[in-house]
Amino acid sequence: MFIDEMPPVNNTTTTRIKKVSSGAVNSGTGNQVIILEACQQELEQTKRTAADLQKENEFLRAQFDTKDALIASKEETIELLKAAFNRPN
């Protein structure tokens, strides 16, 4: 069945949310109160953590690239030493 052939979905749910004092939001049923300021602080902390992890990732990638360069340099040095050692005087 293609998307164009699918029947419309009629089982949607509506939640009423109203703002109450001190930046809180209360759902229409009264089951859950969400403090907006706490959510915003958590979001900002998550963004800072993500930025810190991104910086650490970039640093580790740079270290990885440096490691590869050092290994290549070591192998080249070994080859040069072998060539110099085996050279007739």
SULRAQUI-V48872 format. One record per pair of residues at least 6 apart in sequence whose C-alpha atoms are under 7 Angstrom apart, sorted by the first residue. I is the first residue (numbers start at 1). J is the second residue. If there is no record, write none. Layout:
I & J
I & J
//
This chain:
15 & 27
15 & 28
16 & 27
16 & 28
17 & 25
17 & 26
17 & 27
17 & 28
18 & 25
18 & 26
18 & 27
19 & 25
19 & 26
20 & 26
23 & 35
23 & 36
23 & 37
24 & 33
24 & 34
24 & 35
24 & 36
25 & 33
25 & 34
25 & 35
26 & 32
26 & 33
26 & 34
27 & 33
//
